[in-house]
Amino acid sequence: MALTALAITFDGFDNQLVGFALPSLIKAWGVTRAAFGPVLAMGLVGMSVGTIFGGHVGDRLGRRVALTASIILFGVATGLTFFATNLTMFAVLRILAGAGIGAALPNASALSAEFTPIRRRAMAVSLTIVCVPLGGMLAGLVAARVLPVAGWQTLFAIGGIAPLLFAGVLWVLLPESPRFLSRHKERWNELRTLLGKMYKEPVGDGDFVDPTEQQAETVSRVQALFGPAIWRDTLSLSAAYFFSLLAVYLVFNWFPSLLTSEGLGLAAASNGLAAYNFGGVVGVVLSAILIGRVGSRRPLLVISLCGAASAIAMNFVPISSHGDQSWLLGVTAAHGFFVNALQTSLFAVAAHVYPTKVRAMGVAFSLGLGRLGAILSAFVGAAVVQAGRLVYLEAIAGALVVAFVALATLRNHIPGGLNQVRLNKVRRA
């Protein structure tokens, strides 16, 4: 669990580097914000493709292989950005980095889900994916110190070297998912060794089955995603991902630019995005605890509306290059609390909706379609930042209201603690 969480920390770190570096890149290359719209979109297209392809590889070859390969890919591409001299080269490298960043998330969430009991699955997945905003928060703290002194090139060099070093550690120490191994008879010896370590006792030579999900695995992959009992949830999840990611990436990629356009320096703008991510870390942890107690429906619906309200509230906070920024950082952290709690909790909901056979692919499919919202943010962001703070914040709030509607139509929400116990008894029977 710790290794998977660290992998996603590096994923979140590299994912948000462009947002921090964007004001410096615009100044260094003498281009407009609008010129970066297609560049950001191409990187997010790479992320969408990487998400779906990474989920397929994870279900075929294993979560460990797919997760490690994705970290190597985005580490190499981010490190090579140090040498970028124009928008074209930068865009190509961000496509490759985006593919790796996108491929990591479904496999990390699948690993987390499959190493933990069903009753703790939502908490496990949330505590892994919470490392996306944690990585973004660390990126903000690093950017605030590196950008004014060493420039954007050094920031990307750090974002490339660190994950590559960690990928070696991951390959040596990270075990494969036991649920995945149980479905591949040729790897049962590996499973026996793993279970022996987990339970500290020898494992016999019998066959392995996964009784909690074997009934769900009798259907085809297409039925598992679009069968009569699940197609509505697949579409609802995809829509929730789409609009929550639209809201998130309007902040990730454009919030520092908005703040610098209103007079703040690079360090202060980086601190603003770091506060957003800090609030997100706290929000994800608290929402995971709440979902474990009462289920996911009511908390996520309330969180969606609170996220929209907090976005509008940010318009009433004064921004001054010379004044106290405490109110700005506080309200930004509150908004990050709600939005990141919403977006990250969707991984736990998706891991609950889809069975082992297609878990990585199911998460990847819904997230991949949702990435189209992130792609849209690349174009919408340039326009709404240019139109001013109120229009920018209204766009974020509107996206979260639509996410609320999508979650309201989702049928198979995570049940609360008491309902989960009853569900487990039914499955055992």
N, C-alpha and C positions, 0 to 999 in steps of 0.2 A: 504494500500500500504506500509506504514511504517513497519507494523508488518511482512508482507511477505518479505520485503527486509531484515529485521533483521534476519528472519529465514534462508535466503540464506547466510547471512554473517557468521552465525555459520556453515552452510554447507560447505562454502569455507574454513573456518578456520580448521575444522576437516579433510577435504579432503587433505590438503597439509601438515599436521603434519608429515607424514612419510618421505617426502622429506627432511624436516629440520632435523629430528631425525636420518636419515639413517647413516650418518658418525659416529655418536655416538654409534648406535646400532652395526655397523660392528666392531668397536673397542671394545665395551663391551663384545660381544659374540664371538669374535675371528673368524668371518666368512668372506667370500669373498663377493664382490658385486654380483657376479653371483648367489650366494646362495639366494640372496634376489629377484632375478628375478621371480621365481615361486610364492613367497609369495606376491609380488606386483600384479602379474597376478590374483591370487585368490581373492584378495581384489577388483580388477576391475571386475572380473566375478560377484562377489556379487553386485557390483554397477550396472552392466548390468541387472541382474535379478531383482534387486530392482527397477530400472527405469521402466521396462515393467510392473511388478506387481503393482507398485505404481500408474502408469497411469490407470490401470484397476480398482483399488480400488477407485481412485479419481473420475472416471466416474460413478461408481456404488454407492458408499457411500457418496461421497462429497469430495471436495478439502480440506476443513478444517480438516476433520477427518484424511485423508491420510497424510497431511502435518505435523500435530501434532504428529501422530504416528511415522512418519519417523524420526523426531527430537529426540524423546524419544529413538528410536532404536540406532541411531548412537551416541547419548550421553552416553548411558549405555555401549555400546561396546568400545567406546574410553576411557571412564573412567576406565574400567576393564583392559585396556592395561597397566595401572600402575603396575599390578601384573604379567605381562608376563615375563617368565624366559627363553624361548626358541623360536625358529622359528615356531614350530608347534602351540603353544598357540597363538603367535602373529598373525599367518596366520588366524586362526579361528576367532579371534576377528576382524581382518580387513575385513573378509568376511561379518560379521554381520554389522560392521560400514559402509561398502561399500553399502550394501543393503539399509540402511537408507538414506545415502547420495544420492544415485541414485533415490530413491523414492521421495525425496523432490522437485527436479527440475521441473518435468513436472507439478506437482500440483501447485507450486508457479507461473510458467509461465501461467497456465490456470487461476488462480485467478486474476493475474494482467491483463490478457487480458479481462476477463469477468466483471471486475469492471470499465472498462473505455470505452469511445466511440470508435468506430472503427477507426476514424481518428487519435486517440492518442494511438492506441494499440501498435504500434512498440516502441514508446517511453516508455510506461508503462512497457512492458516486459523487455526492455533493462535496464531500471533503477532498475528493480528487480534483473535480472541475473548479472548485473554489480557487485553485492555484492559477487559473487564467487571470483573474483580477489581481491575485497576489503577485504574479509575475509582472503584470502591468504596473503595479505600485512600485516594485523594485526598479523597473525600467524608468519610471518617473524620477525616483530618487537619484538614480545614476545619471540620467539625462540632465537633471538640474545642476549637477556638479561637473559633468564632462563637456556639455555643449558650449558653455561660455568660455571654457579654457582650452579644450583640445579639438573641438569641432565635431561635426556629424560623422566624419569618417571613423574616428576612434569609437564612437558609440556603436556603429555597425560591426567593427572589429571585435569588440567585446561580445556582442550578440552572436557572433559566429564561432569564436574560439570556445567559449564556455560550454555550449551544448555539445560540441564535438568531443570534448574531454569527457563529458558525462555519458555520451553514447557508449564509450568503451566500458565504463562502469556498469551501465545498464545491461550490456550484452553478457557480461560475466556473471552478474548477480541476480538478474530478474528471472524468475521462473515462469513457465507457461501456465495458462489457466487450467485448473484441474477439470473444469467442465468441458473445455475444448479437448483436452487429452482423452477424456472418457469416450469421446465420439470417434477416436482414431485408434483402432485395435493395435496397429503397428507401434504405437507410442505408449502402450500400457505399462511397459517397464519403467519408463520415465515417470508415469503417473504413480506407480508404486513407490518409487524413491521419494517423490514429492510428498505423498500422503504420509510416508514414514517419518519425514521431517516435521510435518504439521502436527501429527498426533503422537510422535515419539514412541512408536511401537511398530513392529513389522506388519506388512500388509501381505495377505495371502495371494494365491495364484488364481483366484476366481475371476469371473468376468466382471466388468464394470458397467453400470447403467446409471442414468440420471433420472430417477423416478419422478422428480418434481416437474419435469418438463418433457418426458418422452411422448406423452399424448400430443403435445403441441408440435412435435417434430415429425409426425406422420404426414403432414401436409407439405406441399411444395413451397419453394421460396416465394413464388408469386402469390400463392394463397396466404402465406404468412404475413405478407405486406398488404394485400388488397382483397383478401377473402371477405365474405359477407359480414363476418363478425368484427372485422378490424379496419376496413377501408376508411370508415369515417374517422377513426382515431389517427390513422396515417395522415389524412388530409388536415385534420385539426392540428396535429403536432407540427406539420410542415408550415401551416399558416402562422402558428404561434412563434415558431423559430424565425420565420420570415420577418415579422414585424418587430419582434424583440431584437433581432440582429440589426435591423434598420436603425432602431433607436440606439443600440450600443455603438455601432460603428459611426454614427453621426457624431458621437462623443470621442471615440478612439482616434479617429482620423482628423476631425475638424475642430474640436474644442480648444486645443492650444492656439490654432490659427484665429479663432474667434477672440480669444483673450488678448493675443498680441495685436489684433486689429483695433482693440479698444484701449491700447496703451500699456499693457503689461509687458514686462521683459520675458526673455526665454525661461529664466529660472522660475519666475512666478507662474508662468503658464504651465510649465512642467509640474510644478507642485500642485496646481489645480487638478490635473489629470491623475496625479498620484493620490490626491484626496478622494477622487471619484472611485478609484480602485480600492483604496482602504475601506471606504464605506461598503463596497461590494464584498470584500472578504468577510466583514462582520455580518452583513445581510445574508450571505449564503449559509454560514454556519448556523445562524439563528433560524432561518427558514427550514434548514434540514432537520433541526430538532423539532420544530413545530409540525412539519409534515410527518415525521415519525410518530407523533402523538395523535394528530387529528386527520391525517391524510393530506392529499395535495390540492383538492378542489378549492376549498374555501381560502386557504392561505394564498394560493397563486392568484385567485381573482382579486382579493384585497390588495395584494402587492402590485398588481398591474395598475389598478386605479391610483394607488398612492404614488407610483412612479410617474404617472401622467401629471398628478397634482404637484409633485415636487419639481417637475420640469418647468411648469408655469411659475412656480414660486421663485425660481432662479432669476426670472426677469426683473424682480423687484429688489434684487441685491445690488447695491452700487459697486461699480468697478472703478478703481482709481490707481494709477501707477505709484502714487505716493502715500496712499492711505492704508489703513489696516485691512488686511485681506481675510480676517478671521471669519466674517459672515459668509463671504464667498466660498471659502474652503468648507465651512460647515454645511451649507446648503448643497454644495456639490457632492460632499460625502453622503448626505442623506439621499440624494438622487441616485448615486451609485449603489447605495444600500438596497434600494428597491429594484432597480433595473437588473443588476447583476444577480440578485437573489432569484428573480424571475427567469432570466436566461439560463442560468446554471442549473436550476431545478428541473428544467426541461430534459436534461440528460438523464436524471433519475427517473422521470416519468417515462421516457422512451425505453430505458432499460427494464422498466416494469412491464411495459406494453408488449415488447417483443421477446420471443423465446430464444434459447441458446443458439439454435441452428442459424438464426438470422439476426442475432442481437446486434453485432457490429454493423451488419448491412442495414438493418432497420434504423438504427441511430444515424448511420451515415446518410441514408436516403432522405430522411426527414430533415436532417441538418443540411444536407447538400441543397435541397430545394430552398431551405431557409436562407442559405448563403446568397441567394438572389437578392434578398433584402439588403444584405451587406454591400453587394455590387451596386444596387440602386443608390445607396448612401454616398457612393463616390461622386455621382452626378448631382444628386439632390443637395449634398453637403456644400458644394461650391456655390450653388445658387442661393441657398438659404443663409449662408454666412454672409454673402454679399448683400442680401436683403436686410440684414440686421439681426440683433439678438432675439427679438420677440418672434420673428418668423422662424428662426432656427429652433427655438424652444417649443413653439407650437407644432412643428413637424415631429419632434420627438414625442410630445404628448399624444398627438394623434395616432402615431404608430402603436403606442402602448394601449390605447383604448381599443384598437382593432385586435391586438393580442389578447385582451380581455375577452372579447367576443369569441375568438377561436378556442380559448381554454374553456369557455362556458359550454361549448358544443362537444368537448372531449368526453367520452363515456367511461373509459377505463382508467380513471385516476387512481393514484396510489391510495389504498385504504388506510384508515387510521390504525393505531396500535391494536385495539380490541378487535376490529374487523380483520386485521391481518392474522391474528391468532386463530380466529374462526376459519379463515381461508386456508391456513396451513393444515388445520384439522381435516377439512374437507379433502385437501390434496392427499394427505396421508391415508385417509379412508379409501 
